[in-house]
Amino acid sequence: MTRLLAALCGLWMGAALAAAPQQVAATYSLTKQGQQIGTVTESFKQVDGRYQLESVTSAIGVYALFMKGKIRLISSGDVTGQGLRPRHFEHHRAADPAKTVQADFDWEKMNLTHRFDGRTENVALEPGSQDRISLQYQFMFAPPGKEDVRLFMTTGRKLNLYPYKLAGEEKITTPAGQFQTIHLVKQRTADEDGTEIWLAKKRHFFPVRIVIEDHKGGKLEQNLTALTFEGDM
């Protein structure tokens, strides 16, 4: 089974590792049911085979009264021949530190440790696994090919297989401009959220729009408002 999954990951990785920038700064507008509720600010940096990635979500206007504090996702790890290999992941809610979630990846022992709600759980680490934020940046290093994407991702609480269908190419417009994109779709299920991602082909396959439909029917949408790259490799 492990060999099969590794082969599937290989199909996604493509024949060669894509060139990726050394630094990325991005901002998104965050909307819920079409109403803007916040902003997302992200930074990525790779140096000497290591990377550091942070995403910060801040509520705006009246929504700041309900979503107190910021939500921070932090990922760090290695940059390898197959792209990003996370070592550590954190999910912070500033208003409630008790809800902090962490994941540690031990690639030597193929073990993944989750820490949440005062508990520690260990599960087998699957080849090519990503965390909630590294997943989106992995596409800069390993763009989708002609096959559907199947990969493992941890939320910090559990590790699941996430299948994405290739929905073709689309030209979309965001506040940051117009982009020719690859559209990926993960269908919503009774227990898991659905996700759509649009990757800009001429911008290192960076996500310029992300739509999340939760299993209860709510919908969140991120649209790129600004993007800068430094030090293309």
C-alpha positions in Angstrom: 0.0 0.0 0.0 2.8 2.4 0.9 4.5 1.8 -2.4 1.3 2.4 -4.3 0.8 5.8 -2.5 4.4 6.7 -3.2 3.8 6.0 -6.9 0.7 8.2 -6.8 2.6 11.0 -5.2 5.2 10.6 -7.9 2.6 11.1 -10.6 1.7 14.4 -9.0 5.3 15.5 -8.5 6.0 15.3 -12.3 9.2 14.5 -14.1 11.2 17.4 -12.7 11.1 19.8 -9.7 9.8 23.2 -10.7 11.8 26.3 -10.1 10.4 28.2 -7.1 11.1 31.7 -5.6 13.1 32.0 -2.5 10.6 34.4 -0.9 6.9 35.0 -1.3 4.7 37.7 0.2 0.9 37.4 -0.4 -2.3 38.9 0.8 -5.9 37.7 0.3 -9.4 39.1 0.9 -11.4 36.6 3.0 -15.2 36.5 2.3 -18.0 34.4 3.8 -21.2 34.0 1.8 -19.9 36.9 -0.4 -19.4 39.3 2.5 -15.8 40.3 3.3 -14.9 39.3 6.9 -11.2 39.5 7.0 -7.7 39.4 5.4 -5.1 36.7 5.1 -1.4 37.7 5.1 1.2 35.1 4.2 5.0 34.9 4.0 7.3 32.2 2.7 11.1 32.0 2.8 13.6 29.3 1.9 17.3 29.4 2.8 19.9 26.7 2.6 17.5 23.8 2.1 15.1 24.9 4.8 11.8 26.8 4.6 9.6 28.9 7.0 6.0 29.7 6.2 3.4 31.7 8.1 -0.2 32.6 7.4 -2.1 35.1 9.5 -5.9 35.6 9.3 -7.4 38.8 10.8 -11.0 39.7 11.0 -12.2 43.2 10.0 -15.1 45.4 10.9 -18.0 44.0 12.9 -16.6 40.5 12.4 -13.6 41.3 14.6 -16.1 41.4 17.5 -16.9 37.7 16.9 -13.5 36.4 15.8 -11.3 37.9 18.5 -7.6 37.7 17.9 -5.7 36.3 14.9 -5.4 32.8 13.5 -1.9 31.8 12.7 -0.7 28.8 10.8 3.1 28.1 10.9 5.0 25.5 8.9 8.7 24.8 8.8 10.8 22.1 7.3 13.1 21.1 4.5 13.2 21.8 0.8 13.9 18.5 -1.0 14.1 17.1 -4.5 10.3 16.4 -4.2 9.5 19.8 -2.8 8.5 20.8 0.7 8.9 18.3 3.5 7.4 19.7 6.7 9.1 19.1 10.1 6.8 21.1 12.3 3.3 22.7 12.1 1.3 24.9 14.4 -2.2 26.3 14.4 -2.8 29.1 16.9 -6.0 30.9 17.9 -4.9 34.0 19.8 -8.2 34.3 21.6 -7.9 30.7 23.0 -4.4 29.4 23.4 -5.8 26.2 24.8 -6.9 25.4 21.2 -3.4 25.4 19.9 -2.7 22.4 17.6 0.8 21.1 16.7 2.2 18.4 14.5 5.7 17.0 14.3 7.0 15.0 11.3 9.7 12.4 11.9 10.6 11.3 8.4 13.4 9.0 9.6 11.0 6.9 11.7 8.0 7.7 9.5 6.0 8.9 12.5 3.7 11.8 12.8 2.9 13.3 16.3 -0.2 15.3 16.9 -0.7 17.5 20.0 -4.1 19.0 20.7 -6.6 19.3 23.6 -3.9 18.3 26.0 -3.4 15.0 24.2 -0.5 13.5 22.2 -1.2 11.0 19.5 1.1 9.2 17.1 0.2 7.9 13.7 2.2 6.4 10.7 3.5 9.1 8.5 2.7 8.6 4.8 5.0 9.5 1.9 4.6 13.1 0.6 2.5 14.2 3.6 1.8 18.0 3.9 0.2 20.2 6.5 -2.6 22.7 6.1 -0.5 25.5 4.8 2.5 23.7 3.2 0.1 21.9 0.9 -0.8 25.2 -0.9 2.9 26.1 -1.4 4.0 22.7 -2.5 2.4 23.3 -5.9 5.2 25.9 -6.6 7.7 23.1 -6.4 5.6 20.3 -7.9 2.9 21.6 -10.2 0.0 19.3 -11.1 0.5 17.2 -14.2 -2.1 15.4 -16.2 -3.3 13.1 -13.4 -5.6 13.9 -10.5 -3.9 14.8 -7.3 -4.0 12.5 -4.3 -2.0 13.3 -1.2 -2.0 13.1 2.6 -2.5 16.2 4.7 -2.6 16.7 8.5 -4.7 19.3 10.2 -2.7 18.8 13.4 -5.4 16.5 14.7 -5.6 13.8 12.0 -3.9 12.7 8.8 -6.2 12.0 5.9 -5.9 11.3 2.2 -7.1 14.3 0.1 -8.2 13.5 -3.5 -8.3 16.5 -5.9 -9.8 16.3 -9.3 -8.3 18.3 -12.2 -11.2 20.5 -13.3 -9.3 22.0 -16.3 -7.9 25.4 -17.0 -9.8 28.7 -16.3 -9.1 32.4 -16.7 -10.1 34.1 -13.5 -9.9 37.7 -12.2 -9.0 38.6 -8.6 -8.2 42.1 -7.1 -4.5 41.2 -7.9 -5.3 40.8 -11.6 -6.2 38.3 -14.2 -4.7 34.8 -14.2 -4.7 31.7 -16.4 -5.2 28.9 -13.8 -5.3 25.2 -13.2 -8.5 24.4 -11.2 -8.4 21.6 -8.6 -11.5 20.4 -6.8 -11.9 18.2 -3.7 -15.6 17.3 -3.2 -17.3 18.0 0.1 -18.4 14.9 2.1 -20.7 14.4 5.1 -17.7 14.6 7.4 -15.1 16.8 5.5 -15.0 20.2 3.9 -14.8 20.6 0.2 -12.0 22.7 -1.3 -11.4 24.3 -4.7 -8.0 25.8 -5.6 -7.0 27.9 -8.6 -3.2 27.9 -9.4 -1.8 30.6 -11.6 0.2 28.9 -14.4 2.5 31.8 -15.0 3.0 32.7 -11.4 4.8 29.6 -10.1 1.4 27.8 -9.8 0.6 29.9 -6.8 -2.9 29.7 -5.3 -4.8 32.9 -6.4 -8.2 31.7 -5.3 -9.3 29.2 -2.6 -12.9 28.3 -1.8 -13.7 26.1 1.2 -17.2 24.7 1.6 -17.6 23.3 5.0 -19.6 20.1 5.6 -22.4 22.2 7.2 -22.9 24.2 4.1 -21.0 27.5 4.9 -18.6 28.8 2.3 -15.3 30.8 2.7 -13.4 32.3 -0.2 -9.9 33.7 -0.4 -9.1 35.9 -3.4 -5.5 37.2 -4.0 -5.1 41.0 -3.5 -1.3 41.3 -3.7 1.7 39.0 -4.6 5.4 39.4 -4.8 8.2 37.0 -5.5 11.9 37.4 -4.7 14.9 35.4 -5.9 13.4 33.1 -8.5 15.6 29.9 -8.6 
